[in-house]
Amino acid sequence: MRKGRSLVAIEVKSGRRRDSLPGLDLFASRHPTARRLLVGGGGIDLEDFLLAEPERWFPD
């Protein structure tokens, strides 16, 4: 997601917790100032993510 100059990367996983997130890590290497979110897989609960206003996920 992008809002102005802020960028948020979102990776969604189903099932168990993930120790390795190569896609999110690659994105972060190319966009080091972006906020990274893991939805599911031990990260943010999917329902919480979907019910929240998108602005909640951007840094202050």
N, C-alpha and C positions, 0 to 999 in steps of 0.2 A: 504494500500500500504506500502511496505517496501523498503527502500533504505539504505543499510548499517545498521546502528543502529537506524535510524529514522523510525518511524512508524506513519502512517496517517490513522485514522479511517474515513470512509465515510458512511453517512446515507442519503438515497435518499427518499424524500417524495413528493407526488403529492398533489395538492390542497392547502388548506389554511395553514397559519402559525401554527406551533406546539409549544405548551408551554412545553410539556413533551416528552422527548426522552429516554425512559427507556433502549432501546438497546444500544444506544450510551453512556448513563450513566454507564451501567454495564461494557461495554468495557473499559471506562475510569477508572473505579475503579480497573480493573485488569491491566491496562497499563497507569498509571498516567502521564507518560511523553509523551504519544502520542498526536499528534495534532488531533483535531476533526473537521470534516467538515459536515455541513448540506447542502445538495443540494436540491433545491426546498423548498416548504413549508416555505418561508420567509428567507431562507438562500441564498446561492450562486445560481444564475440563472443557470438552466440546460445547456443552450447553452454556457454560459461563461465557465462553468466547462468542457464541452466536447471539446471546442475549445482550451483550454489552454494546454500547455505542462505539462505533469505530474510533472516535477521538480518544477513547480510554487507552488505546494501545500505543498512542504516539507519546514520545517523551515530552515533558513539560517545557 
